[in-house]
Every structure is written in structure tokens, then in C-alpha cells.
Amino acid sequence: MTYACPPGGHGRPAALARCVSVEPAKFAAAHWGHTPLLSRAAELPNSANFTDLFSPADADELLSRRGLRTPFLRVARDGQLLPAARYTGGGGAGAEIDDQVLDEKILQLYADGATLVLQGLHRIWPAVIDFTRDLSAAVGQPMQVNAYLTPPGSQGFATHYDTHDVFVLQVDGRKHWRVHPPVLPDPLERQPWGGRADEVAATAQGPAALDVVLEPGDALYLPRGWLHSAQAQESSSLHLTVGVRALSRYALVEELLALAAEDQRLRATLPFGTDLADPAAIEPELTETVDALRDWLLRADPAAVAVRLRQRAWPASRPAPIRPLAQAAAINVLDADSRVAARPGLRWRLTPQGDRIGLHLFDRTITLPASCEPAVRALLAGPATRVGDLPGLDTDADRLTLTRRLLREATLVPTP
């Protein structure tokens, strides 16, 4: 069995080095999931102050000329999200939709102090797509990227916490950040800050753990649960927020409980007439259930849990985009001298299935003859490969058949 794109990087990957001013080992030990880290521009290799990823001009391009639709834009004012109907409408002739972002309405709202949140840039903006894939590979976790555009002196959201870690990358303007310790360490996605609004507000009145103004090129790492608020200063502000959608140990608990349905003792019906409101009546059933669950957990199969975790984690990180037209053209002219490589960022796993092998991808499983295994490994685990050099297959016709199949399945890409 083989995996591609294993979690975590080695050394100091360029994408991570743009976000943190310490070595990866120190970041992992001292900050990851524990404490914030402020990295100033002078400590980072950010000659372009992140404008190579996304700039105010890029934001204008998205908002005016790309036919942007919800949910790729949110608008907030005075700490509240505005209804999408306030800034969307019909797309005009040939685009009979009613949720297209209208630039003239965005102008009015932004000029009146509203914050614009461009969501999902890791799916729609090329430079951010590539950067997110590289950073995700370095950290070993799925990621998402939003851009926050805030008018001078405005604050988009009140003090709150996120249920995922974030890297904040200040692109343009200056923004004042106040960061406070968690009221709930390591919150799960089902534990948003709104359920603890009073605690959040009270903690925000106390001394800040970090009180800083981010300048262009600065970066800030915040673990999930840390309270924060941010206010633009004398000019408008643009920053990127890279959200780290990491699985927690609770994900293991959820998958273990899902698999526990296989245990007949845990599927047993409660006794007839049990008073569910009476603790004394529930106590013996609870004791027996806990005992049964403990027995089952001691027999839990790590391989079965890993399969379920893979089904959750892999779809959250898409591999690099492909060019469908160019890919189709490459299939049509493929010959033994053509060179191909694994699609960047692709995660895969091979398993034997009798006289077949299963190639497990993030969204499906491809079944191939077992004789293809050496060639598949060479294609997906190694550097760019000449089709005629693939091992384990007897003829170029077989090699071409396999390569065309994997190109069509978007697991390979043509290379020069």
C-alpha cells in the first residue's frame, strides 16, 4: 500500500516560510495548536507583501468583471452579516440568475463602511490556489482562504473565535488586532463562539495577550479558540485569512462510534417500559453500555478507522487544477515518447484486490489489472516518466492504454 503527498513537510517549505518567522520544528513544538505567533515582514521572505497572491486590484477584478456569485462573497456591517439580497441581483441577458454580485451595490455598501469577505479564493484565484496547495502540503492539513476588505476605521466583526486555526496575511493597509486567550480551548466546529457570547465579551474587556497593528507583509498565526478582533486604521485594509481545517481527536471518536454500530450489544433495545427520565432506571443500562463500548473499543481496527478518516480528509484538499481541453488533446496525441507525471497534490493509495488492484483517490476508486501495479507506482510515485519506459508491462500498446486511462481519470498530467 502506498500514499502520495504524505502529511507534513521537511526542512522549511517556501509556502510555510512566508507565514511564520521560525523554523517548522519550532513552530510545531511551540505554537501549533497552542499559542499565537506574530511574524513581521522583515522576518519573512515577502518581497511582494503578499500582493503576488491577491491585491486590491485583484479584488476589484473579482467584484466587477468575473461574474462573482454567492456564496463567494459575504458583506458585514456593525458586526452583522447583511442579507445577500442587499448586494446581488440578476445577471442580465444570457445569465438569467438572481444571485450575481452587483458592483454598484458593493460600492455603496463599502463606501458606507461595510466589510467585504471574498470567500473560497483557494478555488477561484490562480495564485491563491497554488499557494494554498503548497502550504497545505507543508502543514499536512486541508485549508481554505478568504480575503477581508475593510474600509478606513471600520471593524467587520466583534470579538469572536474561530473553530479552526488561521494564518492572517496582511496584504495592504494597516489593521489593529487585539487577541485574548480562549474561553473554550480547542473548540470543535459544533462549538461556535455564539454559544459563549457573554464569556467572549467579558474576556474581551480584560487585558489582551497580543495588541498589535499588522503592516503590509506581516503575518499572524492564531490557534483555534483564541479570541480576536481587528480594525482597519487610517486607510482601507486587505488581508488574507488562511483557515486550517484540521481533524481533531474528536474525529477519531466520531468514527469509532460509527463503527461501533457493528457491535450487537450496543444495538440492543432498552428494556420495555424503561423510564428514560429516571436516573436510577437508566443507571444499569448505562453501566452495561459503557462496559460493552469499552470491550468493543479494545478490539477496534485501526485500518477501518483510517479508511473512514481518509474518506473525510482527502476530499477536503483538492489536487492541482487540470486543463481539460489540453488534457484531452494530449490523450489524442500520446505516444511512447510522451512524458507524464502525477497530478500535483494528488493523494492516492493502492490496495490488492485478487487479480486486480484498487487505486483509491480523493473522490473515487479505479480498478486495474494487477499487472499494472509497477507501472502505476512509477507514474504516481516518481518524477516525470516517459511512457515507453514504464516497467512491468510487455508492450508499448499496454503502456499507452494504461497511461491514456490515467490521463482520462485526471490522475496524470502531460509534461514537456
N, C-alpha and C positions, 0 to 999 in steps of 0.2 A: 504494500500500500504506500502511495506517495502523495504528498501535498505540494502544491506550489504556493508561492507568496506566504511563507510561514510568518506568524505574528512576530512583530518586533524587528528592529533594525540593529545593525552593528556599527561601531565607530560613532561618527556624528553625521548622520544623513543631512543633506543640504536643506531639505524642507523643514526638519525639526530645528536645525541650527538657525533658521530665520525666525523662530518663535521663542527660543529660550537661550539665555546667555550663559548657561552652564552645560557641562558635558552630559550626555544622555544618562550615564550611570548615576551621576549626582542628582540629576532631575528625577530619575526614577526612585531613588532612595529617599530624597529629602522633600520632594514636592508632590510627585504624582499621587493624586487622591488624598493629599494631606494638607498642604499649605500653599498659599498663592506665591507667585514669582513674578516680580516686575523686572523686565529686561529693557533697558534703554537703547535707543537707536545706535548710539556709539558703540554698544557692546554686541551688535548684531550685524551680519553681512547684508544690510538692506540699503544698497546704494540707491534704489528707486523708491524707498519708503513705502513699499507695498503697492505703489501705483502701477507697477507692471502686472499686478494681479487684477486690480479693479480701481478705477479712478472716478472722480466726479463726472468727467466727460463720458465714461462708460455707463454710469448711472443714467445720465441724460439720454444716451443712446437706447438703453433698455426701456426707459419710461416713455419714449416718444416714437421710436421707429421700429420696434421689434414685435409689435402686436401683443404685448405682455397681458396675461390674464391672471385672475385669481386662481389658485392661492399663492402665486409667486410675488404678491405684494400685499402687505398689511400697512395700515396707517393708524397711528396712535396720537392722541392729544390729551393732555392733562391726565396721563396715566391710564387712559381707557382706549381700547380699540374701537375705531369707527366702523360702522356697517359698510360693507363693500359697495352697497348701492350709492354711497356718497361719492365714489370716485370711479365707478365703472359704468359702462353703457354699451350700446350697440356698436358693432364693428363696421357698419356701412355696407355698401354694395359688395356682394361676393363673400361677405363674412357675417352671415346672419346669426350672430351670437349676442348675448346681452351682458357679458361679464368681462369685456375688454377694458383695460385701463385707459382712461381718457386724460391726456396730458394737460388740457386746460383746467380740469378739476384738480389734478395733482398740484398744479401751480398755485391755485387759490389756497388749498389746504396747507401746503408747505410754507407759503408766504405768511399764513396766519399762525405759524408756529407748530404745525404737526410734524411728527417724526415719520419718516418713510422706512419701511423694513422690506428690503428686497430679499425674498426667501429662495432657498434652493439654488443658489448660484453654482453649487457643485454639480448641478445638472444642466445649466443653461449658458454658462460663460466659459469659453475655452481655457483661458489662463487659470481660472479657479478650478476647473475640472482637473487639469493636470497637477496643480499644486496639491489639491485635496487627496488625489490618489497617492502621490508621493508621501505626503505626511501620514496618511492612513497606513501605508506600508511600514513607515518608520515606527509608528506607535503601536501598530497591530490592532487597531480598532476602527470600526466604521465612523464616518464623520459627515457632518453637514455644514454648510456655510451660508450665513445671512449677512447682508450689509445693512447698516443703520446710518441713515442720513438725517441729521438733526440740525434745525435752524439755529442761528446765534442765540445763546442764552436759554435754550429750551431743554427740557428733560422729558424724554419719551415715556419712561415708566418709573413708578415709585420704587422704593427699595424692595427687592424681592430676591429669591434664589432660584437657580436653575437645577433641574434634576439630572443634568449631565455636566461633565467638565467642559470648560471652554478655554480657547486661546483667543484673546482680543488683540487685533492688529490695527493700530491707529494709522489710517491712510492719509487723512487730510484734516486740517484744523486741530484744535485742542479741546480735550474733554476732561472734566474733573470727575474722578472716580472716588467714591467712598465705599470701603469694603469692611464688613463686620463678620465676626465668627458665626458659625451656623447655629440656628436654633434646633435643627434636626440634622445631625451629621449623616452624610451618605444617603440622602433621600432617594427613594425609588420614584419612577415616573408616576406611579399612582399616589404619590405623596407631595403634590404641588404646594407652593407656598401659600396659596389662598386659604388652605385649611388651617394655617397658623398665622393669619394676618395680624392678630393682636401681638403675638410674640415677636414677629418680624418688626412691627412698628416700634415696639418698646426697645428692642435691641438696637434699632437704627438710631435711637436717641442717645445711646451711650457712645463711649469713645471708639473711634474707628481703628481697626487693625491696620488699615492702609488708607492713606488720604493723599492722593497724587493726581497730577494733571498729566495725561498722556499727550505727547507731542507726536508729530508725524514720524513714523518709523519705530515707535515704541511698541512693546508687546507686553501683555499681561496674561498670566495663566491663573485661572480660578478653578479649584475643585468644586464638584457639585455640592450644593448646600450652603456655600459661602454667600452671605447677603451682599448685595451691591446696588448702587445707583450711580448714574452718570449724567452729567450736564454739560452741554456744549458751552464754550466760553465766548469770546468776543466775535468769533466768526463761526460759520457753519462747520459741522464736523461729519466726517465719514470714517467709520471703522468697520472692519470685518470681524464677525464672531464665528469661530470655528468650533462647532459643538461636537464633542466626543461621545458617541453613542455606545459606550462600553457595556457589556453584560456584567452583572454583579453575581455574587454568590446566591442571591435570591433566585436568579435564573436557574441555577442548579436545583434549588428547592422545587421550583415550579415543574421542572422536567421530571424530577424524581417522583413528585406527586402524580404527575400524569401517567408515568409508567406503573405506579402503584395500583392502578386500576386492574392490573393483571392478577392481583392477589385476591383470591376468593374471600378470605376473611375480611378484607377491607371493603368488599362489595356487599357484605351481609346486611340484610334489612334489620333495623332496630326492632326490639321486641314489641309485640302487639300491645297497644294501649299505653306505651311509654309517655309519660307527661314531660314534654320537651322543655317546659318552663320550670321543672323541679330539679335543682342541682343534685339532690340525693338520688333521684331516679336516673339521672344522666351519668353520675359518677362511675358506676361499674362498667357501663358501656364505654365511657371514655378511657378507663383503665385498660380494658381489653383491646380497644382500638389502638391505643398507644403501644401496647405490647406487640400487636400484630404489625404495626408500622415499623417498629424498631427491628423486628425479625426480618421484615422484608428489606429494609434499608441495608442491613448487614449483608444481604445477598445481591444488592443492586449491581447491575452490569455496567461498568464504565463505558464500554463500547456503545451500548444502547443510549446512554446519556449523551455521548459525544455525537451520535448521529442526530439526535434531536437538537442539540446546540448548533450543529452545523446548519441545520435547516433554518434556524433562527438568524444566525450571524452572517452567513455567506450572502444571502440576498440583500443585506443592508449595505454592502460595498460593491458597487458595480465595477467591472473591469473597464479598461480604457475604451473610449468610443471607437467604433469602426466606421469606415466609409462604405456604405452598402453598394454604391454604384461601382466604385473602384474595386471592391472585393469581388463582385460578380464578374467584372471584366478580367480580373486576374485568374479566376477559375477557368474562364473560357480559353485562355492562352497558356495555361500551366503546362510545363514540360519537365523533363528530368533535370534540366539545368536551373530551373526556378528555385529561388530561396525563400523560405518561410520561417516564421518564428511564432512562439506562443503570444497570444494577445496579452499585452501588458496588464498586470493587475489581476489576471485570471487565477482563481483558486480552483483546484481540481484534486480528484482522488481516484485512484484505480483500485478496483477490487476484482478478484477472480470469481467467475460465475460458470463453473464447469468448463465447457469448451469455448466459453465467451469471456470477455472482460467487461466490466461496467466502468465507464468514465463519468464520474459524478461531478457536475458543475454547479454553479450557484442557483440555477433555475431548472435543471433537468438532468437526466442520466442518459448517456449514449451507450448503446451496446455494440460491441465489435468482436470479431473473431479473436481468440486468444493469441493466434499467431501474430497479431498486430502489436502486441504489448511492447516489444523492444523498440519498434518504430515510434509508437505513441510517446514512450518515455523520452526518446531522443528529441522528438519535436517539442514537447512541452517542458522538459526539464533543462534543456541545454540551450546554447546560443543559436543564432540563425543557422538553418540547415539546408543544404542542397538536397532536393527531393531524391535525386538519383543515388544519394549516399545513405539513405535510410536503412538501418540494419533489420535483419530478421525476416525480410520479405524477398521472394525469389526473383521477381521481375519488376522492371520499371512500370509495367502496367498496374501491378498491385500497389506499388508505391504511389502512383498517381491517383489511383482510386481512393486510397486512404486519405491522401492529402486534400483532394477535392472535397471529400466528405467533411473533414475537419475545418476547411475554409468555409464551407457552406454552413456549418454549425457555429461559425464565428469563434472557434477556439484558437485558430491560427490567423495570422495576418501576413500578407506578402511583404518581403523586404528586398532592398536593392541587391 
